[in-house]
């Protein structure tokens, strides 16, 4: 009897993925979102093949960005929602499963990180009551738009997933060194199990701790 595919929870810093795309332009359209989603799935697929060739996996993506201007979804969120359809010109498109990087690695779900895994449902807000974190894209005192609460949301969900006993591996996709404390804490929580946490970092990532090089896979 074949073993059930292992769940892989992939937590993605979306801004990092958009910046890594060549000629991404304004980065707000659905086609750009599709390119970024294909890229991250392909890189995660290669990582899993290199780390555990022959195993089967279910991929569960959670994506973090400044998804809300007040309570309203930003154009980039709308673009990623549209990208759930892999090819809008194909009436037989199977949606997210089309992004699966290999036959043994099946993409099962994509969620947005403004709805926190460990927060209570009675804290949900907005017209649809579907998120915990409004205003994750807002102006600073100089009037410049930027992201708020994004890294801390990712780390909060990372710790929550590490405390769950589902046998899943955790992959953080990004570049920001601010994610390192959460990754080290998740590793500590998984110690003594067969579960793993891996930081799939872009080439420009720098970290001063020489003892965590085995946690970082550069791409």
URQUIRA-V457887 format. One record per run of one state. SS is the DSSP state (h for helix, s for strand, l for the rest). FROM is the first residue (numbers start at 1). TO is the last residue. If there is no record, write none. Layout:
SS | FROM | TO
SS | FROM | TO
This chain:
l | 1 | 5
s | 6 | 13
h | 14 | 20
l | 21 | 29
h | 30 | 51
l | 52 | 56
s | 57 | 64
l | 65 | 67
s | 68 | 69
l | 70 | 71
s | 72 | 73
l | 74 | 74
h | 75 | 82
l | 83 | 94
h | 95 | 99
l | 100 | 101
s | 102 | 102
l | 103 | 104
s | 105 | 112
l | 113 | 120
h | 121 | 123
l | 124 | 124
s | 125 | 125
l | 126 | 130
s | 131 | 131
l | 132 | 136
s | 137 | 139
l | 140 | 144
s | 145 | 147
l | 148 | 149
h | 150 | 163
l | 164 | 168
s | 169 | 174
l | 175 | 176
h | 177 | 190
l | 191 | 196
s | 197 | 201
l | 202 | 209
h | 210 | 215
s | 216 | 218
l | 219 | 219
